[in-house]
Amino acid sequence: MANTSVQYNKAVKSCFDIFLKKNTDYGSAWRVLRTSSLTDQLYIKAKRIRQIEMTGASRVDEGILPEFIGIVNYSIMALVQLELGLSENLNLSREVTIELYNKYIATAKLLMSNKNHDYDEAWREMRISSLTDLILQKILRIKQIENNKGETLISEGIDANYLDMVNYSIFALIKMNEEEEKR
């Protein structure tokens, strides 16, 4: 049986490497985005994945793997924005950016570990397309909560949905890596 923790860390490293390179290129320009804008960016990425899965075709020379990486990274950005709020000050230091990224990845990994225990790693039997659908569902839930000004009656909050999207995307990356290794 595969070691989920090791696979999780490997997938996170891929996401983090991209995040750091983009941070070098763009700085923390994403800090001006409202969480609703980040949610919409996540929606675009998830819709593209679903479109490619359903049609088998892509006109842009990128597959779905970079989109799942993007979902991880945009979800982390959204969690940071929930904590810090949007800012016109784009001087979030590299050190603080890394610290916040690692904080939310650690939170997501702990959540994954707890859920994997309770659900007996059921995600391993799921299709990547089902993970995509769950991500879309989480995005639509967030949009509804945002439309309700953050209020819920009984449901988990926006942050829990972002954390779930991090984990679903990492599961998809793990499954894609396993498929690649079988070839």
Residue pairs with C-beta under 8 A, 6 or more apart in sequence:
2 124
2 174
2 178
4 112
4 116
4 121
4 174
5 109
5 113
7 174
7 177
8 109
8 112
8 170
8 174
10 174
10 177
11 170
11 173
11 174
11 177
12 72
12 105
12 109
12 170
14 69
14 173
15 69
15 72
15 73
15 170
15 173
16 101
16 105
18 66
18 69
18 73
19 73
19 76
19 101
20 98
22 73
23 94
23 97
27 90
28 90
28 91
28 92
28 97
29 90
30 38
30 77
31 81
31 84
31 86
31 87
31 89
31 90
31 92
32 86
32 87
32 88
32 90
33 41
33 77
33 81
33 86
34 81
34 86
35 78
35 81
35 82
35 86
35 146
35 158
36 143
36 146
38 74
38 77
38 78
38 81
39 78
39 139
39 142
39 143
39 146
41 74
42 71
42 74
42 75
42 78
42 135
42 139
42 165
43 136
43 139
43 143
45 67
45 70
45 71
45 74
46 67
46 71
46 132
46 135
46 136
46 139
47 136
48 64
48 67
49 64
49 67
49 68
49 132
49 135
50 129
50 132
50 133
50 136
52 58
52 63
52 64
53 64
53 128
53 129
53 132
64 128
64 172
64 176
65 173
65 176
68 169
68 172
68 173
68 176
69 169
69 173
71 135
71 165
71 166
71 169
72 165
72 166
72 169
72 170
72 173
75 162
75 163
75 165
75 166
75 169
76 100
76 101
76 104
76 105
76 166
78 158
78 162
79 104
79 107
79 159
79 162
79 163
80 100
80 101
80 104
82 158
82 159
82 162
83 100
84 100
104 163
104 166
105 166
107 163
108 163
108 166
108 167
108 170
111 163
111 164
111 167
112 167
112 170
115 167
116 123
123 131
123 168
123 171
124 175
126 171
128 172
128 175
128 176
131 168
131 169
131 171
131 172
131 175
132 172
134 164
134 168
135 165
135 168
135 169
138 161
138 162
138 164
138 165
138 168
139 161
139 165
141 155
141 161
142 158
142 161
142 162
145 151
145 152
145 155
145 157
145 158
145 161
146 158
150 157
150 158
